[in-house]
Amino acid sequence: MEQEMEKLKQQILIVDDEEVNREILKEMFKDGKYELLEADNGEDAVAKLKSNDRIVLVLLDIVMPIMDGFGVLEYMHGQNMLNDIPVILITSEDALDSEDQAYSYGVADVIHKPFYPHIVKRRSKNIVDLYQHKYNMEVRLKEQEAEIREQERKIRENSEFMIDTLSSVVEARSAETGEHTRRIKYFTRIMLKYLMKYFPKYGITQEQIDEISRASALHDIGKIGIPDAILLKPGRLTSEEFEVMKTHTTIGCEILEKSYKDQTSEFYRYAYDICRYHHERWDGKGYPDHLVGDEIPIYTQVVAIADVYDALVSPRVYKSAYANGMAYDMIMNGECGQFSPDVLECFALAKEDFFNIVEVIKMFDFS
């Protein structure tokens, strides 16, 4: 048992070519709290550092044969050890340059010979305690970061579940297929990746892509407030009915305002803007606010083109599905409203990706 405890003890490395100095330093730590390691030159010290992983302090002389103290510091610096293992330099040199050089490496302290053992012991204890506290704080911070990431992951999962559930409720009572919002998320993510790569002026980041893609699933939540007679009508809407249908954009915003607590978050802003503006068009002929050009947030323009494309290639009670190529041409030719030139360029870049998603989805029965 005593041998096992000895193996678990923290270690102090004493490096000095004078045996008498090593003995004096060892005597200071004879209480048995630490396992004491010795080296009589810098090369031996480096070997000890390589072969021991419980060293918490190095008491280091400068002037030694084979390799001096600065050689040891150079090695420790190159291995990034000095942030974790404090070094107290014990030297007989009075040259200020040596002391400045030692501190430039990041040594914890410099003590000149002849030294007072009780002072060395006190400084050693204070420095080891300080570094141990720092180490424990870093470990705790990493644990807290891991806990926070896990909490965020659970929150995202719960949020994703609620978003998908709400979207499914909307689709369950609409004329759309059950995978519409999922495809919108896929299409939106693809478009945003091309936008990030080829149009850096918009400053889109990967984090924003994730948030915007999630928010895109809520684009039609306002349809919850549209009467079934209009929402499920198997034919063209009258002008009066279409005016009612248009209100799903603002109804969606009202739902978000009432149900979402953190209205300062980026996700809320993305979801709100997407709900309200995904039917706006570049030439101002969209709704509900008739925004023109860059007045429309770029991410809502991306969701808008994804929404139009999916509507074209999907069957509805009032129409059959268009072929991929025909749907693409209709959008590029302006038959479905005007879109931003940048968004159309991204759509062209994403053409094959969109086609592939549609074809893969056709292979499965999502009903």
C-alpha positions in Angstrom: 0.0 0.0 0.0 2.8 2.4 0.9 4.5 1.7 -2.5 1.2 2.5 -4.3 0.8 5.8 -2.3 4.4 6.6 -3.2 3.6 6.2 -6.9 0.7 8.6 -6.6 2.7 11.4 -4.9 3.4 14.6 -6.7 7.0 15.1 -7.7 9.6 17.8 -7.2 12.6 17.8 -9.5 15.8 19.2 -8.0 18.5 20.0 -10.6 22.0 21.0 -9.4 25.4 19.7 -10.1 26.5 20.2 -6.5 25.4 17.3 -4.4 25.5 19.4 -1.2 23.0 21.8 -2.7 20.7 18.9 -3.7 20.9 17.5 -0.2 20.0 20.9 1.4 17.0 21.2 -0.9 15.9 17.6 -0.3 16.0 18.2 3.4 13.4 21.0 3.1 10.9 18.5 1.7 11.7 15.5 3.9 8.1 15.5 5.3 7.2 12.9 2.6 4.5 14.9 0.9 6.4 14.8 -2.4 8.4 12.3 -4.2 11.8 13.9 -4.8 13.7 13.5 -8.1 17.3 14.5 -8.6 19.4 15.5 -11.6 23.0 16.7 -11.6 23.0 18.3 -15.1 20.5 19.7 -17.5 20.5 16.7 -19.8 19.6 14.4 -16.9 16.9 16.9 -15.9 15.3 16.8 -19.4 15.3 13.0 -19.2 13.5 13.2 -15.9 11.0 15.6 -17.3 10.3 13.2 -20.2 9.8 10.2 -18.1 7.7 11.6 -15.2 4.3 13.1 -15.5 3.6 14.1 -11.9 6.3 16.9 -11.5 4.7 20.0 -10.0 7.9 22.0 -9.3 11.4 22.2 -10.7 14.2 23.7 -8.5 16.8 24.6 -11.2 20.4 25.7 -11.1 21.9 27.6 -14.0 25.6 26.7 -14.2 25.9 23.0 -14.8 28.0 20.7 -17.0 26.7 19.1 -20.2 23.6 21.2 -20.3 23.0 24.4 -18.2 19.7 25.6 -16.7 18.9 27.7 -19.7 19.1 24.6 -21.9 16.5 23.0 -19.6 14.3 26.1 -19.9 14.6 26.0 -23.6 13.4 22.4 -23.7 10.5 23.1 -21.4 9.6 26.2 -23.4 9.6 24.2 -26.6 7.3 21.5 -25.0 4.9 24.1 -23.6 5.7 22.8 -20.1 6.3 26.2 -18.4 2.5 27.0 -18.2 1.9 23.9 -16.1 5.2 23.2 -14.3 6.6 26.1 -12.3 10.4 26.6 -12.2 12.3 28.3 -9.4 15.7 29.2 -10.6 18.3 28.9 -7.8 21.6 30.5 -8.9 24.8 32.1 -7.5 25.0 34.4 -10.5 24.5 38.1 -9.7 24.2 39.2 -13.3 21.0 41.0 -13.9 21.0 39.7 -17.5 20.7 36.1 -16.4 17.7 37.0 -14.2 16.0 38.9 -17.0 16.7 36.0 -19.4 15.2 33.5 -16.9 12.0 35.6 -16.5 11.7 35.9 -20.2 11.2 32.1 -20.3 8.5 32.4 -17.8 10.1 31.1 -14.6 8.0 31.5 -11.5 10.8 32.8 -9.3 14.5 33.4 -9.0 16.4 32.8 -5.7 20.1 33.7 -5.3 22.6 31.6 -3.5 23.3 31.4 -0.6 19.7 30.8 0.1 17.7 30.4 3.2 15.9 27.0 3.2 12.8 28.2 5.0 12.4 31.0 2.4 12.8 28.5 -0.5 10.3 26.2 1.1 7.7 28.9 1.6 8.1 30.3 -1.9 8.0 26.7 -3.3 4.8 26.0 -1.4 3.1 29.2 -2.5 4.1 28.7 -6.1 2.9 25.0 -6.2 -0.4 26.0 -4.5 -0.8 28.8 -7.1 -0.2 26.6 -10.1 -2.4 23.8 -8.6 -5.2 26.3 -8.1 -4.8 27.5 -11.7 -4.8 23.9 -12.9 -7.9 23.1 -10.9 -9.6 26.2 -12.2 -8.8 25.2 -15.8 -10.1 21.7 -15.2 -13.3 23.1 -13.7 -13.7 25.6 -16.6 -13.4 22.7 -19.1 -15.9 20.7 -17.2 -18.3 23.7 -17.1 -17.8 24.3 -20.8 -18.6 20.6 -21.5 -21.7 20.9 -19.3 -22.8 24.0 -21.1 -22.3 22.4 -24.5 -24.3 19.4 -23.3 -27.1 21.7 -22.1 -27.0 23.6 -25.3 -27.2 20.3 -27.2 -30.3 19.3 -25.3 -31.9 22.7 -25.7 -31.3 22.5 -29.5 -32.7 19.0 -29.6 -35.8 20.1 -27.6 -36.1 23.2 -29.8 -35.7 21.2 -32.9 -38.4 18.8 -31.7 -40.8 21.6 -30.9 -40.1 23.3 -34.3 -40.7 20.1 -36.2 -43.8 19.3 -34.1 -45.3 22.8 -34.8 -44.4 22.5 -38.5 -46.1 19.1 -38.6 -49.2 20.5 -37.1 -49.3 23.2 -39.8 -48.8 20.6 -42.6 -51.3 18.2 -41.1 -54.1 20.6 -41.9 -52.7 22.0 -45.1 -52.6 20.9 -48.7 -48.9 20.3 -48.5 -47.0 17.0 -48.1 -45.6 16.2 -44.7 -41.9 16.7 -45.7 -42.3 20.2 -47.0 -40.6 22.0 -44.1 -37.8 19.4 -43.9 -37.0 19.9 -47.5 -37.1 23.7 -47.0 -34.4 23.3 -44.3 -32.3 21.2 -46.7 -32.7 23.7 -49.6 -32.0 26.6 -47.3 -28.9 25.1 -45.9 -27.5 24.4 -49.4 -28.2 27.9 -50.7 -26.7 29.5 -47.6 -23.5 27.5 -48.0 -23.1 28.7 -51.6 -23.9 32.3 -50.4 -21.2 32.0 -47.7 -18.6 30.7 -50.1 -19.3 32.9 -53.2 -20.8 36.1 -51.6 -18.7 36.9 -48.5 -20.1 40.4 -48.6 -23.1 39.1 -46.7 -21.0 37.8 -43.8 -22.9 34.5 -43.5 -21.2 32.2 -40.9 -21.7 28.5 -40.3 -23.5 29.3 -37.0 -25.9 31.5 -38.9 -26.5 28.8 -41.5 -27.5 26.4 -38.7 -29.8 29.0 -37.0 -31.4 30.2 -40.3 -32.0 26.6 -41.5 -33.8 25.8 -38.3 -35.8 29.0 -38.4 -36.9 28.3 -42.0 -39.1 25.4 -40.8 -41.4 28.0 -39.2 -42.0 30.0 -42.4 -45.6 28.9 -42.7 -46.7 28.6 -39.0 -49.2 31.4 -39.7 -51.3 29.0 -41.8 -52.6 27.7 -38.5 -54.8 30.8 -38.5 -56.1 30.4 -42.0 -59.7 28.9 -42.3 -59.8 25.3 -43.7 -62.2 26.4 -46.5 -59.3 28.6 -47.9 -56.3 26.5 -46.8 -57.7 23.2 -48.2 -59.5 24.6 -51.3 -58.7 22.2 -54.2 -58.5 25.0 -56.8 -57.5 28.6 -57.5 -58.3 31.0 -54.7 -60.5 34.1 -55.4 -58.9 37.5 -54.9 -60.7 37.8 -51.6 -59.5 34.4 -50.5 -56.0 35.1 -51.6 -56.0 38.3 -49.4 -56.9 36.1 -46.4 -54.2 33.6 -47.4 -51.6 36.4 -47.5 -52.2 37.0 -43.8 -50.4 33.8 -42.8 -47.2 35.9 -42.9 -48.3 38.3 -40.3 -50.2 35.7 -38.3 -47.0 33.7 -38.0 -45.3 36.8 -36.6 -48.0 37.2 -34.0 -47.7 33.6 -32.9 -43.9 34.1 -32.5 -44.4 37.3 -30.5 -46.8 35.7 -28.1 -44.9 32.4 -27.7 -41.2 33.2 -27.9 -39.7 34.6 -24.7 -36.3 35.6 -25.8 -37.1 38.1 -28.5 -33.6 39.5 -28.5 -32.1 36.2 -29.8 -30.8 35.8 -33.4 -33.0 32.7 -33.9 -36.1 34.8 -33.0 -35.1 37.5 -35.5 -34.5 35.0 -38.2 -37.8 33.2 -37.6 -39.8 36.4 -37.4 -38.3 37.8 -40.6 -38.7 34.5 -42.5 -42.4 34.3 -41.4 -43.1 37.8 -42.5 -40.9 38.3 -45.6 -40.7 34.9 -47.4 -43.3 36.1 -49.9 -41.6 39.4 -50.6 -40.1 39.8 -54.1 -37.1 41.8 -55.4 -39.3 44.1 -57.5 -41.6 45.0 -54.7 -44.5 43.0 -55.9 -44.5 40.6 -53.0 -46.4 40.8 -49.7 -47.2 41.8 -47.0 -44.9 44.9 -46.9 -44.0 45.2 -50.6 -40.3 45.5 -49.8 -37.9 46.2 -52.6 -34.4 44.9 -53.3 -32.1 44.8 -50.4 -34.9 45.9 -48.0 -35.6 42.1 -47.9 -33.1 40.3 -45.6 -30.9 38.1 -47.7 -31.8 35.0 -45.7 -35.5 35.4 -46.2 -34.8 35.7 -50.0 -33.0 32.3 -49.7 -36.0 30.7 -47.9 -38.3 32.3 -50.5 -36.7 30.7 -53.4 -36.5 27.3 -51.6 -40.2 27.5 -50.8 -41.1 28.3 -54.4 -39.0 25.5 -55.8 -40.4 23.0 -53.4 -44.0 24.1 -54.2 -43.3 23.6 -57.9 -41.8 20.1 -57.7 -44.3 18.8 -55.2 -47.9 17.7 -55.9 -50.7 19.7 -54.5 -54.5 19.1 -54.4 -54.8 21.8 -57.1 -51.8 20.8 -59.3 -49.4 18.0 -60.3 -45.7 18.3 -59.6 -43.5 20.0 -62.2 -40.3 18.3 -63.3 -37.1 19.6 -61.7 -35.8 21.2 -64.8 -39.1 23.0 -65.6 -39.3 24.3 -62.0 -35.7 25.6 -62.3 -36.4 27.3 -65.6 -39.7 28.9 -64.3 -37.8 30.5 -61.3 -34.8 31.6 -63.4 -37.2 33.2 -66.0 -39.1 35.2 -63.4 -42.4 33.2 -63.8 -42.7 32.9 -60.0 -41.7 36.5 -59.1 -38.5 38.4 -59.2 -35.6 37.3 -57.0 -32.2 38.9 -56.2 -29.5 38.4 -58.8 -27.2 37.0 -56.1 -29.8 34.6 -54.9 -30.5 33.4 -58.4 -26.8 32.9 -58.9 -26.7 30.8 -55.8 -29.8 28.9 -57.0 -28.0 28.1 -60.3 -24.9 26.9 -58.3 -27.2 24.7 -56.2 -29.2 23.4 -59.1 -27.8 19.8 -59.1 -28.0 19.6 -55.3 -31.7 20.6 -55.4 -32.4 18.0 -58.1 -30.6 15.3 -56.2 -32.6 16.0 -53.0 -35.9 15.8 -54.9 -34.9 12.5 -56.6 -33.7 10.9 -53.3 -37.0 11.9 -51.6 -39.0 10.4 -54.4 -37.4 7.0 -53.6 -39.1 7.0 -50.2 -42.6 7.2 -49.0 -42.8 10.0 -46.4 -46.6 9.9 -46.1 
